[in-house]
Each structure stands twice: as structure tokens, then as C-alpha cells.
Amino acid sequence: MMARAKKERARDGRTGSPKYRLRLFVAGDEPNSVIARASLDEICSTYLKHECQIEIIDVLENFQPALEERVLVTPALVIIEPQPRTVVFGNLTDTKKVLSALKVTM
């Protein structure tokens, strides 16, 4: 089965290298996964000025990327860039925690 991985360039249409590279692991349309998607979208548009590339991976459709990233719980946000690699677990409603992991000040 093919993964439903949604790859996006900077959301404002620019094609340059995004400042933030993120992978969000979700479990279908489970409530916390839905909330995590919405929370990440809000964080990206409000604080990251759309300078992000987000890949959403549904582990119910393809769990291999989660195993490779050692993600055993969803939702989980893997911050690839900026380095170092960081993982934030949960529905991402704690904006301060997510921004801290992204090294962004409010």
C-alpha cells in the first residue's frame, strides 16, 4: 500500500529550500491526529511564516517510515531542520513547547 505522505514546499509557493523540515506521524483520522494536523498548520502559518516543508505520514497506511524514525507513538512531530533532530509527541496544542523545540521565540 502506498503511503499517504503529503510533501509540501514552502506553503506560500516559493521553491527555495525551506528553513523548517518537519515530518508529522499520524494515525488516520483519530482525534489527536486531526488536532495535531490543525495545530501544526496554525503554528506554521503564524510563527514560521510558511518557511516550512511538512511531510504527513499516516502510520495506518505505511508504518515503515515511523520504524525508521523510531517513532512508536502518534501523533509525533519529527523536526529534521533545524538541527539537531528533535521529536515532539502529542497533539501539538502546547504551542510554546513546539516553538521551543523549533528554536523559535514567541
PyMOL commands that place a pseudoatom at each C-alpha (Angstrom):
pseudoatom trace, name=CA, resn=MET, resi=1, chain=A, elem=C, hetatm=0, pos=[0.000, 0.000, 0.000]
pseudoatom trace, name=CA, resn=MET, resi=2, chain=A, elem=C, hetatm=0, pos=[1.373, 3.417, -0.899]
pseudoatom trace, name=CA, resn=ALA, resi=3, chain=A, elem=C, hetatm=0, pos=[1.925, 5.928, 1.885]
pseudoatom trace, name=CA, resn=ARG, resi=4, chain=A, elem=C, hetatm=0, pos=[-0.229, 8.973, 2.013]
pseudoatom trace, name=CA, resn=ALA, resi=5, chain=A, elem=C, hetatm=0, pos=[2.734, 11.242, 2.540]
pseudoatom trace, name=CA, resn=LYS, resi=6, chain=A, elem=C, hetatm=0, pos=[1.986, 14.803, 1.695]
pseudoatom trace, name=CA, resn=LYS, resi=7, chain=A, elem=C, hetatm=0, pos=[5.095, 16.719, 0.756]
pseudoatom trace, name=CA, resn=GLU, resi=8, chain=A, elem=C, hetatm=0, pos=[4.879, 20.450, 0.581]
pseudoatom trace, name=CA, resn=ARG, resi=9, chain=A, elem=C, hetatm=0, pos=[7.272, 23.177, -0.358]
pseudoatom trace, name=CA, resn=ALA, resi=10, chain=A, elem=C, hetatm=0, pos=[7.114, 26.438, 1.473]
pseudoatom trace, name=CA, resn=ARG, resi=11, chain=A, elem=C, hetatm=0, pos=[3.398, 26.973, 1.672]
pseudoatom trace, name=CA, resn=ASP, resi=12, chain=A, elem=C, hetatm=0, pos=[3.458, 30.392, 0.084]
pseudoatom trace, name=CA, resn=GLY, resi=13, chain=A, elem=C, hetatm=0, pos=[4.591, 28.854, -3.198]
pseudoatom trace, name=CA, resn=ARG, resi=14, chain=A, elem=C, hetatm=0, pos=[8.293, 29.669, -3.011]
pseudoatom trace, name=CA, resn=THR, resi=15, chain=A, elem=C, hetatm=0, pos=[10.559, 26.963, -4.326]
pseudoatom trace, name=CA, resn=GLY, resi=16, chain=A, elem=C, hetatm=0, pos=[13.705, 27.724, -2.318]
pseudoatom trace, name=CA, resn=SER, resi=17, chain=A, elem=C, hetatm=0, pos=[14.933, 25.468, 0.440]
pseudoatom trace, name=CA, resn=PRO, resi=18, chain=A, elem=C, hetatm=0, pos=[12.581, 25.678, 3.440]
pseudoatom trace, name=CA, resn=LYS, resi=19, chain=A, elem=C, hetatm=0, pos=[14.001, 26.770, 6.782]
pseudoatom trace, name=CA, resn=TYR, resi=20, chain=A, elem=C, hetatm=0, pos=[11.973, 24.134, 8.646]
pseudoatom trace, name=CA, resn=ARG, resi=21, chain=A, elem=C, hetatm=0, pos=[11.693, 20.497, 7.529]
pseudoatom trace, name=CA, resn=LEU, resi=22, chain=A, elem=C, hetatm=0, pos=[9.095, 18.570, 9.501]
pseudoatom trace, name=CA, resn=ARG, resi=23, chain=A, elem=C, hetatm=0, pos=[7.581, 15.078, 9.461]
pseudoatom trace, name=CA, resn=LEU, resi=24, chain=A, elem=C, hetatm=0, pos=[4.267, 14.580, 11.228]
pseudoatom trace, name=CA, resn=PHE, resi=25, chain=A, elem=C, hetatm=0, pos=[3.309, 10.999, 12.019]
pseudoatom trace, name=CA, resn=VAL, resi=26, chain=A, elem=C, hetatm=0, pos=[-0.421, 10.483, 12.498]
pseudoatom trace, name=CA, resn=ALA, resi=27, chain=A, elem=C, hetatm=0, pos=[-2.841, 7.578, 12.859]
pseudoatom trace, name=CA, resn=GLY, resi=28, chain=A, elem=C, hetatm=0, pos=[-5.595, 8.145, 10.326]
pseudoatom trace, name=CA, resn=ASP, resi=29, chain=A, elem=C, hetatm=0, pos=[-8.360, 10.455, 11.442]
pseudoatom trace, name=CA, resn=GLU, resi=30, chain=A, elem=C, hetatm=0, pos=[-8.005, 9.732, 15.135]
pseudoatom trace, name=CA, resn=PRO, resi=31, chain=A, elem=C, hetatm=0, pos=[-8.909, 12.830, 17.202]
pseudoatom trace, name=CA, resn=ASN, resi=32, chain=A, elem=C, hetatm=0, pos=[-5.371, 13.634, 18.386]
pseudoatom trace, name=CA, resn=SER, resi=33, chain=A, elem=C, hetatm=0, pos=[-4.029, 13.200, 14.857]
pseudoatom trace, name=CA, resn=VAL, resi=34, chain=A, elem=C, hetatm=0, pos=[-6.630, 15.623, 13.475]
pseudoatom trace, name=CA, resn=ILE, resi=35, chain=A, elem=C, hetatm=0, pos=[-5.783, 18.122, 16.220]
pseudoatom trace, name=CA, resn=ALA, resi=36, chain=A, elem=C, hetatm=0, pos=[-2.044, 17.724, 15.565]
pseudoatom trace, name=CA, resn=ARG, resi=37, chain=A, elem=C, hetatm=0, pos=[-2.501, 18.485, 11.862]
pseudoatom trace, name=CA, resn=ALA, resi=38, chain=A, elem=C, hetatm=0, pos=[-4.529, 21.611, 12.616]
pseudoatom trace, name=CA, resn=SER, resi=39, chain=A, elem=C, hetatm=0, pos=[-2.124, 22.742, 15.351]
pseudoatom trace, name=CA, resn=LEU, resi=40, chain=A, elem=C, hetatm=0, pos=[0.904, 22.321, 13.093]
pseudoatom trace, name=CA, resn=ASP, resi=41, chain=A, elem=C, hetatm=0, pos=[-0.811, 24.224, 10.286]
pseudoatom trace, name=CA, resn=GLU, resi=42, chain=A, elem=C, hetatm=0, pos=[-1.577, 27.083, 12.691]
pseudoatom trace, name=CA, resn=ILE, resi=43, chain=A, elem=C, hetatm=0, pos=[1.990, 27.131, 14.062]
pseudoatom trace, name=CA, resn=CYS, resi=44, chain=A, elem=C, hetatm=0, pos=[3.447, 27.119, 10.551]
pseudoatom trace, name=CA, resn=SER, resi=45, chain=A, elem=C, hetatm=0, pos=[1.257, 29.957, 9.315]
pseudoatom trace, name=CA, resn=THR, resi=46, chain=A, elem=C, hetatm=0, pos=[1.536, 32.093, 12.457]
pseudoatom trace, name=CA, resn=TYR, resi=47, chain=A, elem=C, hetatm=0, pos=[5.121, 31.632, 13.630]
pseudoatom trace, name=CA, resn=LEU, resi=48, chain=A, elem=C, hetatm=0, pos=[7.138, 30.046, 10.822]
pseudoatom trace, name=CA, resn=LYS, resi=49, chain=A, elem=C, hetatm=0, pos=[5.996, 32.439, 8.099]
pseudoatom trace, name=CA, resn=HIS, resi=50, chain=A, elem=C, hetatm=0, pos=[5.273, 29.477, 5.808]
pseudoatom trace, name=CA, resn=GLU, resi=51, chain=A, elem=C, hetatm=0, pos=[9.012, 28.672, 5.571]
pseudoatom trace, name=CA, resn=CYS, resi=52, chain=A, elem=C, hetatm=0, pos=[8.346, 25.010, 6.201]
pseudoatom trace, name=CA, resn=GLN, resi=53, chain=A, elem=C, hetatm=0, pos=[8.172, 21.723, 4.382]
pseudoatom trace, name=CA, resn=ILE, resi=54, chain=A, elem=C, hetatm=0, pos=[5.801, 19.302, 6.046]
pseudoatom trace, name=CA, resn=GLU, resi=55, chain=A, elem=C, hetatm=0, pos=[5.518, 15.619, 5.292]
pseudoatom trace, name=CA, resn=ILE, resi=56, chain=A, elem=C, hetatm=0, pos=[2.493, 13.944, 6.844]
pseudoatom trace, name=CA, resn=ILE, resi=57, chain=A, elem=C, hetatm=0, pos=[2.777, 10.188, 7.250]
pseudoatom trace, name=CA, resn=ASP, resi=58, chain=A, elem=C, hetatm=0, pos=[-0.230, 8.097, 8.198]
pseudoatom trace, name=CA, resn=VAL, resi=59, chain=A, elem=C, hetatm=0, pos=[1.153, 5.071, 10.027]
pseudoatom trace, name=CA, resn=LEU, resi=60, chain=A, elem=C, hetatm=0, pos=[-2.066, 3.147, 9.405]
pseudoatom trace, name=CA, resn=GLU, resi=61, chain=A, elem=C, hetatm=0, pos=[-1.234, 3.219, 5.706]
pseudoatom trace, name=CA, resn=ASN, resi=62, chain=A, elem=C, hetatm=0, pos=[2.565, 2.928, 5.916]
pseudoatom trace, name=CA, resn=PHE, resi=63, chain=A, elem=C, hetatm=0, pos=[4.351, 2.295, 9.198]
pseudoatom trace, name=CA, resn=GLN, resi=64, chain=A, elem=C, hetatm=0, pos=[7.852, 1.781, 7.736]
pseudoatom trace, name=CA, resn=PRO, resi=65, chain=A, elem=C, hetatm=0, pos=[8.904, 5.479, 7.939]
pseudoatom trace, name=CA, resn=ALA, resi=66, chain=A, elem=C, hetatm=0, pos=[7.842, 5.510, 11.603]
pseudoatom trace, name=CA, resn=LEU, resi=67, chain=A, elem=C, hetatm=0, pos=[10.024, 2.489, 12.310]
pseudoatom trace, name=CA, resn=GLU, resi=68, chain=A, elem=C, hetatm=0, pos=[12.943, 4.127, 10.518]
pseudoatom trace, name=CA, resn=GLU, resi=69, chain=A, elem=C, hetatm=0, pos=[12.500, 7.284, 12.634]
pseudoatom trace, name=CA, resn=ARG, resi=70, chain=A, elem=C, hetatm=0, pos=[11.944, 5.171, 15.786]
pseudoatom trace, name=CA, resn=VAL, resi=71, chain=A, elem=C, hetatm=0, pos=[8.510, 6.707, 16.299]
pseudoatom trace, name=CA, resn=LEU, resi=72, chain=A, elem=C, hetatm=0, pos=[6.273, 4.306, 18.225]
pseudoatom trace, name=CA, resn=VAL, resi=73, chain=A, elem=C, hetatm=0, pos=[3.586, 6.754, 19.370]
pseudoatom trace, name=CA, resn=THR, resi=74, chain=A, elem=C, hetatm=0, pos=[1.404, 9.085, 17.337]
pseudoatom trace, name=CA, resn=PRO, resi=75, chain=A, elem=C, hetatm=0, pos=[0.956, 11.892, 16.804]
pseudoatom trace, name=CA, resn=ALA, resi=76, chain=A, elem=C, hetatm=0, pos=[4.649, 12.684, 16.665]
pseudoatom trace, name=CA, resn=LEU, resi=77, chain=A, elem=C, hetatm=0, pos=[6.393, 15.623, 15.032]
pseudoatom trace, name=CA, resn=VAL, resi=78, chain=A, elem=C, hetatm=0, pos=[9.953, 14.958, 13.897]
pseudoatom trace, name=CA, resn=ILE, resi=79, chain=A, elem=C, hetatm=0, pos=[11.918, 18.159, 13.405]
pseudoatom trace, name=CA, resn=ILE, resi=80, chain=A, elem=C, hetatm=0, pos=[14.563, 17.416, 10.788]
pseudoatom trace, name=CA, resn=GLU, resi=81, chain=A, elem=C, hetatm=0, pos=[15.667, 21.016, 10.227]
pseudoatom trace, name=CA, resn=PRO, resi=82, chain=A, elem=C, hetatm=0, pos=[16.845, 22.992, 12.057]
pseudoatom trace, name=CA, resn=GLN, resi=83, chain=A, elem=C, hetatm=0, pos=[19.256, 20.519, 13.589]
pseudoatom trace, name=CA, resn=PRO, resi=84, chain=A, elem=C, hetatm=0, pos=[19.524, 18.694, 15.923]
pseudoatom trace, name=CA, resn=ARG, resi=85, chain=A, elem=C, hetatm=0, pos=[16.739, 16.221, 15.141]
pseudoatom trace, name=CA, resn=THR, resi=86, chain=A, elem=C, hetatm=0, pos=[14.017, 16.588, 17.752]
pseudoatom trace, name=CA, resn=VAL, resi=87, chain=A, elem=C, hetatm=0, pos=[10.742, 14.754, 18.330]
pseudoatom trace, name=CA, resn=VAL, resi=88, chain=A, elem=C, hetatm=0, pos=[7.646, 16.277, 19.900]
pseudoatom trace, name=CA, resn=PHE, resi=89, chain=A, elem=C, hetatm=0, pos=[4.885, 13.857, 20.919]
pseudoatom trace, name=CA, resn=GLY, resi=90, chain=A, elem=C, hetatm=0, pos=[1.233, 14.717, 21.354]
pseudoatom trace, name=CA, resn=ASN, resi=91, chain=A, elem=C, hetatm=0, pos=[-1.408, 16.794, 19.615]
pseudoatom trace, name=CA, resn=LEU, resi=92, chain=A, elem=C, hetatm=0, pos=[0.865, 19.886, 19.385]
pseudoatom trace, name=CA, resn=THR, resi=93, chain=A, elem=C, hetatm=0, pos=[-1.592, 22.158, 21.184]
pseudoatom trace, name=CA, resn=ASP, resi=94, chain=A, elem=C, hetatm=0, pos=[1.189, 23.272, 23.546]
pseudoatom trace, name=CA, resn=THR, resi=95, chain=A, elem=C, hetatm=0, pos=[2.457, 25.917, 21.132]
pseudoatom trace, name=CA, resn=LYS, resi=96, chain=A, elem=C, hetatm=0, pos=[5.184, 27.076, 23.497]
pseudoatom trace, name=CA, resn=LYS, resi=97, chain=A, elem=C, hetatm=0, pos=[6.625, 23.542, 23.685]
pseudoatom trace, name=CA, resn=VAL, resi=98, chain=A, elem=C, hetatm=0, pos=[6.577, 23.113, 19.899]
pseudoatom trace, name=CA, resn=LEU, resi=99, chain=A, elem=C, hetatm=0, pos=[8.152, 26.533, 19.287]
pseudoatom trace, name=CA, resn=SER, resi=100, chain=A, elem=C, hetatm=0, pos=[10.845, 25.765, 21.836]
pseudoatom trace, name=CA, resn=ALA, resi=101, chain=A, elem=C, hetatm=0, pos=[11.672, 22.525, 20.013]
pseudoatom trace, name=CA, resn=LEU, resi=102, chain=A, elem=C, hetatm=0, pos=[11.798, 24.527, 16.741]
pseudoatom trace, name=CA, resn=LYS, resi=103, chain=A, elem=C, hetatm=0, pos=[14.032, 27.141, 18.417]
pseudoatom trace, name=CA, resn=VAL, resi=104, chain=A, elem=C, hetatm=0, pos=[11.516, 29.917, 17.726]
pseudoatom trace, name=CA, resn=THR, resi=105, chain=A, elem=C, hetatm=0, pos=[10.804, 32.648, 20.243]
pseudoatom trace, name=CA, resn=MET, resi=106, chain=A, elem=C, hetatm=0, pos=[7.282, 33.965, 20.609]
for i in range(1, 106): cmd.bond("trace and resi %d" % i, "trace and resi %d" % (i + 1))
show_as sticks, trace
zoom trace
